[in-house]
Amino acid sequence: MGYPAVYADLPGQGHARDVIRLLIRPFLPGRPSLLAGRCFQTALALGFAFLWIPALLWSQDSLYVGDYQILGNKRTRASVILREMTLQPGQRVHPDDVAVALAESERLLGNTALFVHARVKPCATKTDTLLICIEVREAWYIFPIPIFELADRNFNVWWKDFERDFNRVNYGMYLNHYNLTGWGDLLKLKIQGGYSHKYEVAYDLPQLPGNPRWGVGFLAFYQRFREINYGAGKDRQLFFRDFNRWMLKKVQLQTHVRYRPHLRWRFAMGLSYKQVAVDPQVVQELNPAYFNQPGTEISYLSLWGQASLDQVDDRPYPFRGYAWNGEMVKEGFGLLNQRNRWWVESALAAYSPTGWGHGFEWLARGRVQLLRTNPGNYDYQALGYGQRLVRGYEHYVVDGMDFALIQAAWRIRLWEKDVSLPWPTWFPMTSFSSVPIRIYAHVHTDHAVVHDPYFFETNPLRDKWLMSAGVGLDLRFFYDDIFSFRWNVNGLGENGLFLQTSFSVR
């Protein structure tokens, strides 16, 4: 007896009925003449038809991804560029999804910071094969840059609190190569004098040849200071300086591995050795609780892990998407355990456009200490350093074990233009043929709290709700160089004009 004719042969696909018969025969009841047996046969046939027919129809309408053609990569290896592509050779893609996939690849390629210009577009379509062209203009990778930088936390502290003291300036030279072998690897050499002396060498290879998901790196530096921040009082840093002695010395050795299983996810794990030594006067007179243990020197190992997710449209200044990163650090274990800290820190940023060139920005960041013992004043930082800042409190530091920070802003792009530079035709630096200039305005508000169970009595901002609001103007130049001019008023009723920089030569 024949099987129910609930399927149809597809043009060019042979006899689908015979194929389905062969597939479902082992599952059929022994007596198909029974009503139950016929119902079972019909259900199986329908199931195979509904699963198979859409796949066949989709394969007929899809495009086969062929080869990539890469133009403009003089140093960067092709595999580094192809690593950022969402479509891979041999893959099939629906025609309606091509534009979105290529735009995403272009965004990921631009976020590597290896190129000043990147474009991904279809070259041609032969029958059902999609050929893709990648056009890039490489950045300038070698930067021998003289160092002239302020040693303080920000420009406002140096200008007002220390009255523009040039003894608080670092000077020297560093050499960065951001694409040393063409694998997107960074080599960093630094020699610094002035306020603090620092000698550093670092290397990071984000993609191993032959295994693009894995990367490795190392870091080594020696640093010494004639001035030391030995504590805080009234939420201000307390310093002691002696030009005839080195008050603080640091040594760090670090190695790490990276893992990138997906275009947007990144993971890293590292092991560090740190040694910190201070002048005896620090622990004998200035602050006996600086290390919270006897002696003038500590040595310890640190094990840390990081994870990040990047879904933003433009990493230096996004308007759409979200990004997350998290970190767990354990200081002190094994034989080198003169320090005992363990914390988890995380940050989430979200960007929502309200129209072309304007939108909202939200940022939430927090840290929790898993070990609640007193670690001393050394490296007891929370808010007031780098990006961990409540805008309007630039002249304060709010240290502690745990913190939570929320920032919100509405931003609008006022002007954008690539300004051509009048270099002669023989000038070799094509990467600097023009300067991309972007100007943004924004209104913002910040809210935060820091928990400190040990030193809050002499620092009134700890365990208090901190808040501020303001307006600002951001100037963006090469790569991720951003200068922010802001007027803020804080929860103490103080207001002023502040300068914040996020400067990088790439």
N, C-alpha and C positions, 0 to 999 in steps of 0.2 A: 504494500500500500504506500502511496506517495505521501510526501510531507506537505503541510499546508503552504499554499503559495502566498505567503505574506511578505515576500521580498521581491525585488526586481533586479535584473542584471543592469549594471552600470556600463555605459558606452566605454569601450576600450579597456574594460577591467576583466574580461573573460566571463565565465559563468559563475556568478556570485552564489547562485543557488547550490551548485555542487560543492563549493568551498564551505558554505555554512553547514550543509549536510555532514561533511567530513568532520567539521569541528564539534558539532553537537551530538553526533551519533553515540559517543561513549557515555553521554549523560542521559540518554533517553530510556524510558521504561521498557521492560521486556515485551509488553503487549500494547503497542501504540493504538490498537483499535478501541481501547477503552477511552471513555470520555476524559478521565483524569489524565491519561497519557497524552491525549491530543492537546489538552490545555497546557500541559507542561511543555510539549514540543513548541506550541505556538508562542509561549512566553519566552523560551530560549531563542527562538528564531527572531522575534522582535528585538530582544536585547542585543543580539549580535548585529542586527541591522542598524539599530540606533547608534551603536558604538562605532561601527565600521564606516557607514555611509558618510557621516560628517567628516571623518578623517580623510576619506578619499576626496570629498569635495574640497576640503581645505587645501590638500596637497596639490590639487589642480590650480587653485587660485594663488598659491604662495610663490614667493621668489626664493631662489637658491642664492645664498651669499657666496660670491666668487672671491677673487683676489682683491687686495687693497693696493692702491698706488699711493706712495708717500713722496711728497715733494717738500724740499726745504730743510730736511734734517741732515745737516752737515756733520754733526757730532753725535747726536742722540741716536741710539740703536733702534732699529725698527721694532724689535720686540717690546721695548719700553713704551712705544707709542701704541702698539697693538694691545698692550695690557689694559689700556683705558677704553677699548672699544666694547660696546655692549653687544655688537653683532660679530660673530666669529665666522671665518671661512668654513663652508660646509653646512652652515645652519640654514634653516628655512624660516622665512618671515612673511607675514601678510603684508601686502602693499600699503594698507592703511597705517601700519605700525612703523614704516620705514622712517618717516620724518621725525617722529618722537625719539626713536632709537638713535638716530644720527645726532640730533640735538643734545641728547644726554651724553653721547660720546664726546662731543665738542666741549661740553661743560666740564667733564672729567679731565679732558686733556688740558684745558685752560687752568684748572685748579692744581696741576702739577707744578706750576710756576717755572717750568722749563722753557716756556715759549711766551713771546710777547703777542703773538697772533696765532690762532689755530682755527681751522675750518674743516669740517667733515661734510662731504656732499656726495651724491651719486655721480659717478662718471658716465656710465651708460648702462643700458639694460639690453642684454642679448637674449631673446626669447624669454626664458624664465630665470635668467641669471642676473644678479645685481652686482655691478662693479662699483667700488667706492674709492673716492679720492680723498686724501688727507693732505692739506696744505698747512705748513707751519713756518713760522719765522722764529728762529731760536733766540733766546735771551743771551745777554752777555754773561758768561759763567764765571769769569775770573775777576775777583775784586780785591786788589791790594789797596786797602783803605787805611788812612791815618786815623788813629783814635783820638778823639777829643770829646769826652763825654762827662756828664755830671755824675758824681758818685752818690748823690742823694736819691731818694725814692722818686722824686719828680721835680720838674722845673720850678714849681711854686715854692717848695721847701727851700731849695737852693737860693732862690731870688729873695725871699722874705725872711725866713728863719735864720739863714746863715749869711745874709747880706752880701750875696754874690761873691763869696770867698773862693778865689781861684786855687787855693790849696786843696779844695774839695773837687778837683777835676782830674780825671784819668787821661793819660795820653800814651801813645805808642803806635803800634801797627798790627793789623791782622790781615791775613790772606785767606780768602775763602774761594774754593773752587766747587761750584754747585753741580758739575757734571763731569767729574774727573775722567772717568773711563767711558763715558757715554751711556752708563747704566743709571743715570740720575743720582749718582753717589756724591756725597759731600765730604770734602776735606777742609778742615778748619785749623789754622795755625794762628796763634795770638801771642804777642809780646806787649805787655802793658806796664807802664810806670805811672808815677804821680801819686795820687791819693792812696791807691793800692797797687801792689805789684802782682801781676798774674801771668803765668806761662801755661799755655794750653795747647793740646793737640787732640783733635777729634776726627773720627771717620764714621760715616754712616752709609751703608749700601742697602737701599730699600728693596732691591730685587736681585736675587742671586741668578747669575747666568745659568740657564737651563732649568731653573725652578723659580718662576716669578712670584710665587706666593710667599716665599721666605726671604728675609733680609737679616743682616747682622750689623753690628757697630761697636765702637769702643770710645772711651773718653778718658783723658788723664789731664789733671791740672794741679798746679801749686800756686797758692795765693797767700799774701801776707799784708797786714794793715798796721799802720802806726796809730790809728784811731779805732776804738771799739765801741759798739753800741752794747752796753752792759746791762740794760734794763729799760724800763719805762716808768714815767711818773706823770700823773695828770694827762695820761694818754698822749704823751710826747716821748720821743726817743731820748734816752740819756747817753751822752757820749763822753769819752775821756781820750785825750790825745797826748802823745809824747813823741816828739820828732827824733828823739835819740834811741827809741826802742820800738821793736815790733810787738804790738799788743796782742795780735791775733794772727795765727797761721793755720792754713787749711790745705789738706792733701786729699784728692779723690781719684780713685781708679774705678772704672765702670765698664761693663760689657753687657750687651743686650741682644736679643733676637726679636725679629718682627714676623708677623704672620698676617697675610691679607687673603682670606679665603674668598672674598667677594669684592666687587668694585667699590662698595661703599663702606664695608666693615674693615677695621684694622685692629690688630692686637699686638701687644709688645710685653716682654718680660725681661727684667734686668737684675743684675747683681752688682752692688757697689761696695767698695771699701772706702771708709772715710776716717780721717784722723784730724782732730781739732786740738790746738794747743793755745793757751793764753798766758800772758805775763802774770807772775805770781801776785802782783798788786790787784789784779781783777778779782780773784777769789778771796784774797786776804782782807781787802779794804773796801773795794767798790761794791761787790755783790757776792757774798759767800754762796748764794743759791744759784749762781750762774749755770753750773752743771748739775746742781742738786746732788753732788757726791764729792768726796774728798779728791784732791789732786788738781793739777793744772792742765791735764790732757785726757782726752777720751779717744778710743778707737772702737769702731763697730762696723758690722756688715749690715747692708740694707738689701732686702728683697722686695721688688715692686712689680706690679702688673698693671697694664693699661688696656682699655678698650675704647673704641670710638666709632661713631656712625655719622657719615657725612651725606646729607641730602639737600644741601643748599645750592643755589644757582650760581653764586659767585663768592668764593671763600673769603676774600678780604673784606667785601662789603655786600652781604647778601640782601635780597629783597623777597625771596621766596624759599620755602623749604624749612628744614630743621636740622639740627646737629646735636649730638650727645657724646659726652666722653666721661669715663669713670676711671678711678685710680685707687688701688689699694697698696699701702706701703707698710712694711714691717721693718723697724730699725732695731738692730741688736738681736743676734741669735748665735748659737754655736759657741766657739771659744771667744769670739769678739762680741761681747754683749754688754759693754759699758754704758749703753743707752738702750732704753726699753720703751718704744712707742709703736703704736699700731693704729692706723686710721684709714678711713674710707672717704673719698671726696668725689663729687660728681657735679656735672654742669649740663644743663639743657638749654638750648637756644632755639627759638621758633620765629619765623618771619612770615608775615601774612600781607600780601599786597592789597592796597585799597584802590589801586588804579595804576596806570603806567607811570613808573618813576616815583611812586610814594607808597608807603605802607608801614605797618606796625612791626616792632621788634620787642620780643620778650626774652629775658634771660633769668634763669634760676640756677643758683650755685649753692652748694652746701658741703660741710665736712663734719664727720663724727669721729671722735677718738674712741677706739674700742678698749684701750687700756687707760684707766682713769687716774693713774699715779702721776705725781707732780714731776714733769720732765725738766724743770729749771727754766731759766730765761733764755738759754741758748736756743735759737731757731724756734721760738715760741710765737710764730706769726699767724695772724688771721686776716684782718682787713687793713688796707692802706698800702698794699704792695702790688705793683704791676696792675693786672686786670681785676684783682680782688679789691675793689675800691667802691666806696659810697661817694659818688660825685658830690662835691661840696665840703668833704671832710679831708681834703688833701693834706692839711697841716697836722693831722692826727694819725696815730696808729692805734688800732683796737685789737690787741692780741688776745688769744684765748685758745681753748681746746676745741670748741665747736663753733660753727657759724652758719648762718643762712642769709643769703643775699638774693633779692629780687629787683630786677631793673626792667623798665618799660620805656619805650620811646615811639614816637611817630616821626618818620623821616621822609623828606622829599628831595628829589634830585633837582637842583636848580640849573646846572649847566654841565655839559660834557662835550669835550672836543679833543681830538688828537692834534696837537700843535706841532707842525713841522719845524725842524731845526735847520738853520742855514749852513749845514756842513758842505764843504766842497765835494764834488762828485767822486774824488779819489779817496774820501774818508772811509776807512774800513769798517767802522762800527755801525753796521746796518741796524743793529738792535736799538740804537739810540737815534734813529732817523727822525723820530717824532716823540713827543712827550704826551702821554694820555693824561688829561686833567679832568677831574670830576669834582664838583662842588655840591655839597648836600647841606640842608638845614634840618634841625630836629628840635623837638621839645621832649623832655624826659623827666622821669621820677624814679628814685631809688629808695629801697627799704631794706633794712638789715638788722640783725641782732647777733651778738657774740656772747657765748657763755664762757666764763672764766671762774672756776671755783677757788683759785689760789692767789691771784694778785689784784682782785677787783677793788679792794679797799682804797688803794692809792690811784685808781684809774676809773673815774666815774662813768665813762661811756660804756664800760663793759656791763653786760646784762641789762642794757637799756635799748629801747627801740630807736633806731637811727633812721632818719628820713631826710630827703632833699628833693628839690625840683629845679628845673632850669631850662635854658634854651642854648643852642649851640650851632656852630658852623664847622663842617668837616671838609678838609681839602685832601684830595687823594691824587697822588702822582704815580711814578713808576711802581709797578708791581703792587706791593701792599704798604706803601708809604702813606700814612694818614696823619695829618695834623688837625687836632680838634681844639677849637676855641670855644669856651663855655662860660656862661654866667650862671651861677648857682646860688641858691639860698638853702641853708641846712636847718635841721631841727633846733639848733642853738640860736637861731635868728641871725647867724652870720651870713654874709653874702660877698661875692667877689667874682673876678674874672680869672679863669684858669686855663692853662695850656696843657694839653695831653698829647703825647706823640706815640705813634706806633710806627717805628722807622726800621726799614730793612732795605738793603741795597738790591733786593730782588723780590 
